[in-house]
Amino acid sequence: MRMTPQLMHDLKRKLQTARKRLIDEARQELVRWGEHPIAEMMGEAPDAGDESVATMVTDLDHAIVERHVEEIRDIDAALARITKRQYGRCVDCDEDIEPARLIAFPTAKRCVDCQSLRERTFVQRSRPTL
């Protein structure tokens, strides 16, 4: 399969739709934070357990919004590559990215080979520490 103008149009629309959905979800999450402050989650007579659960819920909510923001940034970068007519080209080797990869992962900025190399090179291996 090769990149056609129709496929490019479809991918751009898919990116725009995903961006709008993520912004809506992040906005809803932020509104929910305002409606349910941490003190309210802990109850009238909070103990250490209540505080711990409320903090965990708040941290999880923050992580969700951060993930949405990262995804929005990736989408914005992909849309910028479309505007600059660089979409579908690997940022490392400048070869075409397979359209099937872009269909599955529209924000892809590297071909499979370069992405695999990057993951092998920059992978963070967990090491136990004391």
DSSP file (Angstrom, degrees, kcal/mol; ACC not computed):
  #  RESIDUE AA STRUCTURE BP1 BP2  ACC     N-H-->O    O-->H-N    N-H-->O    O-->H-N    TCO  KAPPA ALPHA  PHI   PSI    X-CA   Y-CA   Z-CA
    1    1 A M              0   0    0      0, 0.0     2,-0.3     0, 0.0    99,-0.2   0.000 360.0 360.0 360.0 139.2    0.0    0.0    0.0
    2    2 A R        -     0   0    0     96,-0.1     2,-0.4    97,-0.1     5,-0.1  -0.819 360.0 -91.0-117.4 161.3    1.3    3.5   -0.8
    3    3 A M        -     0   0    0     -2,-0.3    95,-0.0    85,-0.1     3,-0.0  -0.564  47.8-175.0 -73.1 122.1    0.3    6.9    0.6
    4    4 A T     >  -     0   0    0     -2,-0.4     4,-2.6     1,-0.1     5,-0.2  -0.752  39.7-109.8-111.0 161.3   -2.5    8.4   -1.4
    5    5 A P  H  > S+     0   0    0      0, 0.0     4,-2.4     0, 0.0     5,-0.1   0.883 121.3  52.2 -57.5 -36.6   -4.0   11.8   -1.1
    6    6 A Q  H  > S+     0   0    0      2,-0.2     4,-2.6     1,-0.2     5,-0.2   0.918 109.4  48.1 -66.2 -43.0   -7.2   10.2    0.2
    7    7 A L  H  > S+     0   0    0      2,-0.2     4,-2.6     1,-0.2     5,-0.2   0.913 111.1  51.1 -63.8 -41.5   -5.3    8.2    2.8
    8    8 A M  H  X S+     0   0    0     -4,-2.6     4,-2.4     1,-0.2    -2,-0.2   0.923 111.3  48.3 -60.2 -44.5   -3.4   11.4    3.9
    9    9 A H  H  X S+     0   0    0     -4,-2.4     4,-2.4     2,-0.2    -2,-0.2   0.916 111.8  49.4 -61.1 -44.6   -6.8   13.1    4.2
   10   10 A D  H  X S+     0   0    0     -4,-2.6     4,-2.3     1,-0.2    -2,-0.2   0.899 111.8  48.2 -63.9 -41.1   -8.2   10.3    6.2
   11   11 A L  H  X S+     0   0    0     -4,-2.6     4,-2.5     2,-0.2    -1,-0.2   0.889 110.4  51.5 -67.4 -39.0   -5.2   10.2    8.6
   12   12 A K  H  X S+     0   0    0     -4,-2.4     4,-2.5    -5,-0.2    -2,-0.2   0.925 111.3  47.5 -63.1 -43.6   -5.4   13.9    9.1
   13   13 A R  H  X S+     0   0    0     -4,-2.4     4,-2.4     2,-0.2    -2,-0.2   0.899 110.5  52.3 -64.0 -40.5   -9.1   13.7   10.0
   14   14 A K  H  X S+     0   0    0     -4,-2.3     4,-2.4     2,-0.2    -2,-0.2   0.910 110.8  48.0 -61.3 -43.2   -8.4   10.8   12.3
   15   15 A L  H  X S+     0   0    0     -4,-2.5     4,-2.5     2,-0.2    -2,-0.2   0.921 111.8  49.0 -63.1 -45.3   -5.7   12.9   14.1
   16   16 A Q  H  X S+     0   0    0     -4,-2.5     4,-2.1     2,-0.2    -2,-0.2   0.888 112.0  48.9 -63.4 -39.6   -8.0   15.9   14.4
   17   17 A T  H  X S+     0   0    0     -4,-2.4     4,-2.2     2,-0.2    -1,-0.2   0.919 112.0  48.1 -65.8 -44.3  -10.8   13.7   15.8
   18   18 A A  H  X S+     0   0    0     -4,-2.4     4,-2.6     2,-0.2    -2,-0.2   0.894 110.2  53.0 -63.3 -39.9   -8.5   12.2   18.3
   19   19 A R  H  X S+     0   0    0     -4,-2.5     4,-2.4     1,-0.2    -2,-0.2   0.929 109.9  47.3 -61.4 -46.4   -7.1   15.6   19.3
   20   20 A K  H  X S+     0   0    0     -4,-2.1     4,-2.4     1,-0.2    -1,-0.2   0.912 112.2  50.2 -62.5 -43.0  -10.6   16.9   20.0
   21   21 A R  H  X S+     0   0    0     -4,-2.2     4,-2.5     1,-0.2    -2,-0.2   0.922 111.4  48.2 -61.7 -45.1  -11.6   13.8   22.0
   22   22 A L  H  X S+     0   0    0     -4,-2.6     4,-2.6     2,-0.2     5,-0.2   0.894 111.2  49.9 -64.8 -40.0   -8.4   14.1   24.1
   23   23 A I  H  X S+     0   0    0     -4,-2.4     4,-2.5     2,-0.2    -1,-0.2   0.921 111.8  48.8 -63.9 -42.9   -9.0   17.8   24.8
   24   24 A D  H  X S+     0   0    0     -4,-2.4     4,-2.4     2,-0.2    -2,-0.2   0.918 112.6  47.7 -62.4 -43.5  -12.6   17.1   25.8
   25   25 A E  H  X S+     0   0    0     -4,-2.5     4,-2.2     2,-0.2    -2,-0.2   0.915 112.8  48.1 -64.9 -43.2  -11.5   14.3   28.1
   26   26 A A  H  X S+     0   0    0     -4,-2.6     4,-2.4     2,-0.2    -2,-0.2   0.911 111.7  50.6 -63.6 -41.8   -8.8   16.4   29.7
   27   27 A R  H  X S+     0   0    0     -4,-2.5     4,-2.3     1,-0.2    -2,-0.2   0.921 110.2  49.4 -62.0 -44.1  -11.2   19.3   30.2
   28   28 A Q  H  X S+     0   0    0     -4,-2.4     4,-2.3     1,-0.2    -1,-0.2   0.893 110.3  51.1 -62.3 -39.6  -13.7   16.9   31.8
   29   29 A E  H  X S+     0   0    0     -4,-2.2     4,-2.0     2,-0.2    -2,-0.2   0.914 110.0  49.2 -64.0 -42.9  -11.0   15.6   34.2
   30   30 A L  H  X S+     0   0    0     -4,-2.4     4,-1.7     2,-0.2    -2,-0.2   0.885 110.8  50.1 -64.9 -38.9  -10.0   19.1   35.2
   31   31 A V  H  X S+     0   0    0     -4,-2.3     4,-1.8     1,-0.2    -1,-0.2   0.909 108.3  53.4 -64.1 -41.4  -13.6   20.1   35.9
   32   32 A R  H  X S+     0   0    0     -4,-2.3     4,-1.7     1,-0.2    -2,-0.2   0.888 104.9  54.9 -61.8 -39.2  -14.0   16.9   38.0
   33   33 A W  H  < S+     0   0    0     -4,-2.0     3,-0.2     1,-0.2    -1,-0.2   0.926 108.4  48.8 -58.1 -44.5  -11.0   17.9   40.0
   34   34 A G  H  < S+     0   0    0     -4,-1.7    -1,-0.2     1,-0.2    -2,-0.2   0.827 112.1  48.3 -66.0 -31.4  -12.6   21.3   40.8
   35   35 A E  H  < S+     0   0    0     -4,-1.8    -1,-0.2     1,-0.2    -2,-0.2   0.743 119.7  37.0 -80.8 -23.5  -15.9   19.6   41.8
   36   36 A H  S  < S-     0   0    0     -4,-1.7    -1,-0.2    -3,-0.2    -2,-0.1  -0.663  78.6-169.4-131.7  76.6  -14.2   17.1   44.1
   37   37 A P    >>  -     0   0    0      0, 0.0     4,-1.5     0, 0.0     3,-0.7  -0.193  37.4-105.7 -64.4 161.2  -11.3   18.6   45.9
   38   38 A I  H 3> S+     0   0    0      1,-0.3     4,-1.4     2,-0.2    16,-0.1   0.846 119.1  58.2 -58.3 -37.5   -8.9   16.3   47.9
   39   39 A A  H 3> S+     0   0    0      1,-0.2     4,-0.8     2,-0.2    -1,-0.3   0.876 105.1  51.5 -61.4 -36.5  -10.4   17.4   51.3
   40   40 A E  H X4 S+     0   0    0     -3,-0.7     3,-0.5     1,-0.2    -1,-0.2   0.874 106.0  54.4 -67.9 -36.7  -13.8   16.3   50.1
   41   41 A M  H 3< S+     0   0    0     -4,-1.5    -1,-0.2     1,-0.2    -2,-0.2   0.807 104.8  55.2 -66.3 -28.8  -12.4   12.9   49.2
   42   42 A M  H 3< S-     0   0    0     -4,-1.4    -1,-0.2     1,-0.2     5,-0.2   0.702 103.6-138.9 -80.8 -19.0  -11.0   12.4   52.6
   43   43 A G    <<  -     0   0    0     -4,-0.8    -1,-0.2    -3,-0.5    -2,-0.1  -0.318  35.1 -54.8  90.5-176.3  -14.2   13.0   54.5
   44   44 A E  S    S+     0   0    0      1,-0.3    -1,-0.2    -2,-0.1    -2,-0.1   0.848 132.7  27.8 -74.3 -36.1  -15.1   14.8   57.6
   45   45 A A  S    S-     0   0    0     -3,-0.2    -1,-0.3     2,-0.0     5,-0.1  -0.660  85.9-167.2-126.9  75.6  -12.6   13.1   60.0
   46   46 A P        -     0   0    0      0, 0.0     2,-0.2     0, 0.0    -3,-0.1  -0.306   5.0-169.5 -70.4 145.0   -9.8   11.9   57.8
   47   47 A D     >  -     0   0    0     -5,-0.2     4,-2.4    -2,-0.0     5,-0.2  -0.625  45.6 -85.3-116.8-176.4   -7.2    9.5   58.9
   48   48 A A  H  > S+     0   0    0      1,-0.2     4,-2.3    -2,-0.2     5,-0.1   0.856 128.4  52.9 -60.6 -35.8   -3.9    8.5   57.3
   49   49 A G  H  > S+     0   0    0      2,-0.2     4,-2.4     1,-0.2    -1,-0.2   0.919 109.0  48.2 -66.0 -43.8   -5.7    5.8   55.2
   50   50 A D  H  > S+     0   0    0      1,-0.2     4,-2.6     2,-0.2     5,-0.2   0.928 113.3  48.1 -60.9 -45.3   -8.2    8.4   53.9
   51   51 A E  H  X S+     0   0    0     -4,-2.4     4,-2.5     1,-0.2    -1,-0.2   0.898 110.6  51.7 -63.1 -40.5   -5.4   10.8   53.0
   52   52 A S  H  X S+     0   0    0     -4,-2.3     4,-2.3    -5,-0.2    -1,-0.2   0.921 111.9  45.4 -62.8 -45.5   -3.4    8.0   51.3
   53   53 A V  H  X S+     0   0    0     -4,-2.4     4,-2.6     2,-0.2    -2,-0.2   0.918 113.2  50.0 -65.3 -43.8   -6.3    7.0   49.1
   54   54 A A  H  X S+     0   0    0     -4,-2.6     4,-2.3     1,-0.2    -2,-0.2   0.901 111.9  48.3 -62.4 -40.9   -7.2   10.6   48.3
   55   55 A T  H  X S+     0   0    0     -4,-2.5     4,-2.7    -5,-0.2    -1,-0.2   0.911 111.2  50.4 -65.4 -42.1   -3.6   11.3   47.3
   56   56 A M  H  X S+     0   0    0     -4,-2.3     4,-2.4     2,-0.2    -2,-0.2   0.917 111.3  48.0 -62.3 -43.5   -3.4    8.2   45.2
   57   57 A V  H  X S+     0   0    0     -4,-2.6     4,-2.5     2,-0.2    -1,-0.2   0.913 112.9  48.7 -62.8 -43.4   -6.6    9.1   43.4
   58   58 A T  H  X S+     0   0    0     -4,-2.3     4,-2.4     2,-0.2    -2,-0.2   0.914 111.3  49.5 -63.7 -43.5   -5.3   12.6   42.8
   59   59 A D  H  X S+     0   0    0     -4,-2.7     4,-2.3     2,-0.2    -2,-0.2   0.897 111.3  49.7 -62.4 -40.5   -2.0   11.3   41.5
   60   60 A L  H  X S+     0   0    0     -4,-2.4     4,-2.1     2,-0.2    -2,-0.2   0.919 110.1  50.6 -64.2 -43.7   -3.8    8.9   39.1
   61   61 A D  H  X S+     0   0    0     -4,-2.5     4,-2.1     1,-0.2    -2,-0.2   0.908 110.4  49.8 -60.5 -42.2   -6.0   11.8   37.9
   62   62 A H  H  X S+     0   0    0     -4,-2.4     4,-2.7     1,-0.2    -1,-0.2   0.907 109.2  52.0 -63.3 -41.4   -2.9   13.9   37.2
   63   63 A A  H  X S+     0   0    0     -4,-2.3     4,-2.3     2,-0.2    -1,-0.2   0.881 108.0  52.2 -63.0 -37.9   -1.2   11.0   35.4
   64   64 A I  H  X S+     0   0    0     -4,-2.1     4,-2.1     2,-0.2    -1,-0.2   0.940 111.8  45.1 -63.8 -46.9   -4.3   10.7   33.1
   65   65 A V  H  X S+     0   0    0     -4,-2.1     4,-2.6     1,-0.2    -2,-0.2   0.909 112.1  52.4 -64.6 -41.4   -4.3   14.4   32.2
   66   66 A E  H  X S+     0   0    0     -4,-2.7     4,-2.4     1,-0.2    -1,-0.2   0.902 108.5  50.9 -60.6 -40.6   -0.5   14.3   31.6
   67   67 A R  H  X S+     0   0    0     -4,-2.3     4,-2.4     2,-0.2    -1,-0.2   0.911 109.9  50.0 -63.0 -42.0   -1.0   11.3   29.3
   68   68 A H  H  X S+     0   0    0     -4,-2.1     4,-2.6     1,-0.2    -2,-0.2   0.922 110.1  50.4 -61.4 -43.5   -3.6   13.2   27.4
   69   69 A V  H  X S+     0   0    0     -4,-2.6     4,-2.4     2,-0.2    -2,-0.2   0.912 110.3  49.6 -62.7 -42.6   -1.4   16.3   27.1
   70   70 A E  H  X S+     0   0    0     -4,-2.4     4,-2.2     1,-0.2    -1,-0.2   0.921 111.8  48.5 -62.0 -43.3    1.5   14.1   25.8
   71   71 A E  H  X S+     0   0    0     -4,-2.4     4,-2.4     2,-0.2    -2,-0.2   0.897 110.1  51.6 -64.0 -40.0   -0.8   12.5   23.2
   72   72 A I  H  X S+     0   0    0     -4,-2.6     4,-2.9     2,-0.2    -1,-0.2   0.910 109.1  50.9 -63.1 -41.6   -2.1   16.0   22.1
   73   73 A R  H  X S+     0   0    0     -4,-2.4     4,-2.4     2,-0.2    -2,-0.2   0.912 109.8  49.8 -61.7 -42.2    1.5   17.1   21.6
   74   74 A D  H  X S+     0   0    0     -4,-2.2     4,-2.1     2,-0.2    -2,-0.2   0.906 112.2  48.0 -62.5 -40.8    2.2   14.1   19.5
   75   75 A I  H  X S+     0   0    0     -4,-2.4     4,-2.8     2,-0.2    -2,-0.2   0.926 110.4  51.0 -65.6 -44.6   -0.9   14.8   17.4
   76   76 A D  H  X S+     0   0    0     -4,-2.9     4,-2.2     1,-0.2    -2,-0.2   0.894 110.1  50.4 -59.8 -39.5    0.1   18.4   17.0
   77   77 A A  H  X S+     0   0    0     -4,-2.4     4,-2.1     2,-0.2    -1,-0.2   0.903 110.9  48.7 -65.4 -40.3    3.5   17.4   15.9
   78   78 A A  H  X S+     0   0    0     -4,-2.1     4,-2.0     2,-0.2    -2,-0.2   0.916 111.2  49.5 -65.2 -42.6    2.0   15.0   13.3
   79   79 A L  H  X S+     0   0    0     -4,-2.8     4,-2.3     1,-0.2    -2,-0.2   0.868 109.5  52.4 -64.3 -35.7   -0.4   17.7   12.1
   80   80 A A  H  X S+     0   0    0     -4,-2.2     4,-2.3    -5,-0.2    -1,-0.2   0.889 107.5  51.9 -66.1 -38.3    2.6   20.1   11.7
   81   81 A R  H  <>S+     0   0    0     -4,-2.1     5,-3.5     2,-0.2     6,-1.3   0.872 108.3  51.8 -65.5 -34.8    4.4   17.4    9.7
   82   82 A I  H ><5S+     0   0    0     -4,-2.0     3,-1.4     4,-0.2    -2,-0.2   0.951 109.9  48.5 -63.4 -47.7    1.4   17.2    7.4
   83   83 A T  H 3<5S+     0   0    0     -4,-2.3    -2,-0.2     1,-0.3    -1,-0.2   0.881 114.1  46.0 -58.8 -39.8    1.4   21.0    6.9
   84   84 A K  T 3<5S-     0   0    0     -4,-2.3    -1,-0.3    -5,-0.1    -2,-0.2   0.417 114.0-119.2 -84.1   2.4    5.1   20.9    6.2
   85   85 A R  T < 5S+     0   0    0     -3,-1.4    -3,-0.2    -4,-0.3    -2,-0.1   0.845  86.9 111.3  61.0  36.2    4.6   18.0    3.8
   86   86 A Q    > < +     0   0    0     -5,-3.5     3,-1.5    -6,-0.2    -4,-0.2   0.363  38.4 121.7-114.8  -0.7    6.9   15.8    5.9
   87   87 A Y  T 3  S+     0   0    0     -6,-1.3     3,-0.1     1,-0.2    22,-0.1  -0.408  72.7  28.3 -67.0 137.8    4.3   13.5    7.3
   88   88 A G  T 3  S+     0   0    0     20,-0.4     9,-3.3     1,-0.3     2,-0.4   0.469  97.1 108.4  90.3   1.9    5.0    9.8    6.5
   89   89 A R  B <  S-A   96   0A   0     -3,-1.5    -1,-0.3     7,-0.3     7,-0.2  -0.937  76.2-113.1-112.3 135.7    8.7   10.3    6.3
   90   90 A C     >  -     0   0    0      5,-3.2     4,-1.5    -2,-0.4    20,-0.2  -0.458  15.3-144.1 -67.6 132.3   11.0    9.0    9.1
   91   91 A V  T  4 S+     0   0    0     18,-2.8    -1,-0.1    -2,-0.2    19,-0.1   0.671  97.4  42.4 -71.5 -16.2   12.6   11.7   11.1
   92   92 A D  T  4 S+     0   0    0     17,-0.3    -1,-0.2     3,-0.1    18,-0.1   0.894 131.8  14.1 -95.2 -51.4   15.7    9.7   11.5
   93   93 A C  T  4 S-     0   0    0      2,-0.1    -2,-0.1     3,-0.0     3,-0.1   0.537  88.8-130.5-106.0  -8.0   16.4    8.1    8.1
   94   94 A D     <  +     0   0    0     -4,-1.5     2,-0.2     1,-0.2    -3,-0.1   0.653  62.2 134.1  64.6  18.9   14.1   10.2    5.9
   95   95 A E        -     0   0    0      1,-0.1    -5,-3.2    -6,-0.1    -1,-0.2  -0.536  66.7 -83.7 -88.5 163.2   12.6    7.0    4.3
   96   96 A D  B     -A   89   0A   0     -7,-0.2     2,-0.5    -2,-0.2    -7,-0.3  -0.401  37.2-131.8 -65.3 140.7    8.9    6.5    3.9
   97   97 A I        -     0   0    0     -9,-3.3    14,-0.1    14,-0.1     5,-0.1  -0.815  36.4-101.3 -88.9 133.8    7.0    5.1    6.8
   98   98 A E    >>  -     0   0    0     -2,-0.5     4,-1.7     1,-0.2     3,-0.8  -0.310  23.5-132.7 -56.4 131.4    4.7    2.3    5.8
   99   99 A P  H 3> S+     0   0    0      0, 0.0     4,-2.6     0, 0.0     5,-0.2   0.846 106.6  61.0 -55.0 -34.5    1.1    3.5    5.4
  100  100 A A  H 3> S+     0   0    0      1,-0.2     4,-1.9     2,-0.2     5,-0.2   0.883 103.8  50.1 -61.5 -36.4    0.0    0.4    7.4
  101  101 A R  H <> S+     0   0    0     -3,-0.8     4,-2.8     2,-0.2    -1,-0.2   0.916 111.1  48.3 -66.1 -42.3    2.1    1.7   10.4
  102  102 A L  H  < S+     0   0    0     -4,-1.7    -2,-0.2     2,-0.2    -1,-0.2   0.849 109.2  53.1 -67.5 -34.1    0.5    5.2   10.0
  103  103 A I  H  < S+     0   0    0     -4,-2.6    -1,-0.2    -5,-0.2    -2,-0.2   0.920 117.1  38.3 -64.9 -42.6   -3.0    3.7    9.9
  104  104 A A  H  < S+     0   0    0     -4,-1.9    -2,-0.2     1,-0.3    -1,-0.2   0.833 136.9  18.5 -75.4 -33.4   -2.3    1.8   13.1
  105  105 A F    ><  -     0   0    0     -4,-2.8     3,-2.4    -5,-0.2    -1,-0.3  -0.690  68.8-177.0-142.3  79.7   -0.3    4.6   14.8
  106  106 A P  T 3  S+     0   0    0      0, 0.0    -4,-0.1     0, 0.0    -1,-0.1   0.673  81.6  57.2 -60.3 -20.1   -1.0    8.0   13.0
  107  107 A T  T 3  S+     0   0    0    -92,-0.0    -5,-0.1   -29,-0.0   -30,-0.0   0.398  75.4 134.5 -90.9   4.9    1.4    9.9   15.2
  108  108 A A    <   +     0   0    0     -3,-2.4   -20,-0.4    -7,-0.2   -11,-0.1  -0.279  27.6 176.5 -56.5 132.3    4.4    7.7   14.2
  109  109 A K        +     0   0    0      2,-0.1   -18,-2.8   -22,-0.1     2,-0.3   0.392  61.9  55.2-116.7  -1.0    7.4    9.8   13.3
  110  110 A R  S    S-     0   0    0    -20,-0.2   -20,-0.1   -19,-0.1    -1,-0.1  -0.956  82.3-114.1-130.6 150.8    9.8    6.9   12.7
  111  111 A C     >  -     0   0    0     -2,-0.3     4,-2.5     1,-0.1     5,-0.2  -0.290  43.5 -99.0 -69.9 167.7    9.8    3.9   10.4
  112  112 A V  H  > S+     0   0    0      1,-0.2     4,-2.6     2,-0.2     5,-0.2   0.906 122.3  50.8 -58.7 -44.8    9.7    0.5   12.2
  113  113 A D  H  > S+     0   0    0      1,-0.2     4,-2.3     2,-0.2    -1,-0.2   0.936 113.7  43.2 -62.2 -47.7   13.4   -0.1   11.8
  114  114 A C  H  > S+     0   0    0      2,-0.2     4,-2.4     1,-0.2    -1,-0.2   0.875 114.3  50.9 -67.3 -37.2   14.4    3.3   13.3
  115  115 A Q  H  X S+     0   0    0     -4,-2.5     4,-2.5     2,-0.2    -1,-0.2   0.913 110.4  49.5 -66.1 -41.6   11.8    3.0   16.1
  116  116 A S  H  X S+     0   0    0     -4,-2.6     4,-2.2    -5,-0.2    -2,-0.2   0.922 111.9  48.5 -61.9 -43.8   13.1   -0.5   17.0
  117  117 A L  H  X S+     0   0    0     -4,-2.3     4,-2.3     1,-0.2    -2,-0.2   0.914 111.4  50.3 -61.7 -43.4   16.7    0.8   17.1
  118  118 A R  H  X S+     0   0    0     -4,-2.4     4,-2.9     1,-0.2    -2,-0.2   0.912 110.5  49.1 -61.8 -43.6   15.6    3.8   19.2
  119  119 A E  H  X S+     0   0    0     -4,-2.5     4,-0.8     1,-0.2    -1,-0.2   0.888 113.0  46.9 -65.9 -38.5   13.8    1.5   21.7
  120  120 A R  H  < S+     0   0    0     -4,-2.2    -1,-0.2    -5,-0.2    -2,-0.2   0.864 117.5  44.1 -68.9 -34.8   16.8   -0.8   21.9
  121  121 A T  H  < S+     0   0    0     -4,-2.3    -2,-0.2    -5,-0.2    -3,-0.2   0.895 124.4  29.9 -77.1 -41.8   19.2    2.1   22.4
  122  122 A F  H  < S+     0   0    0     -4,-2.9    -1,-0.2    -5,-0.2    -2,-0.2   0.236  81.5 135.7-108.1  13.1   17.2    4.2   24.8
  123  123 A V     <  -     0   0    0     -4,-0.8     2,-0.8    -5,-0.1    -3,-0.0  -0.358  51.3-134.5 -63.9 140.3   15.3    1.6   26.8
  124  124 A Q        -     0   0    0     -2,-0.0     2,-0.4     2,-0.0    -1,-0.1  -0.861  19.2-158.3 -97.8 107.0   15.3    2.2   30.5
  125  125 A R        -     0   0    0     -2,-0.8     2,-0.3     1,-0.0     0, 0.0  -0.717  19.9-120.1 -86.8 133.9   16.0   -1.1   32.3
  126  126 A S        -     0   0    0     -2,-0.4    -1,-0.0     1,-0.0    -2,-0.0  -0.544  30.2-172.8 -73.1 132.1   14.8   -1.3   35.9
  127  127 A R        -     0   0    0     -2,-0.3     2,-0.1     0, 0.0    -1,-0.0  -0.995  26.3-118.8-125.6 128.3   17.6   -1.9   38.3
  128  128 A P        -     0   0    0      0, 0.0     2,-0.3     0, 0.0     0, 0.0  -0.382  34.7-170.2 -63.4 140.3   16.9   -2.6   41.9
  129  129 A T              0   0    0      1,-0.1     0, 0.0    -2,-0.1     0, 0.0  -0.931 360.0 360.0-129.6 156.0   18.4    0.0   44.2
  130  130 A L              0   0    0     -2,-0.3    -1,-0.1     0, 0.0     0, 0.0   0.376 360.0 360.0-112.8 360.0   18.8    0.1   48.0
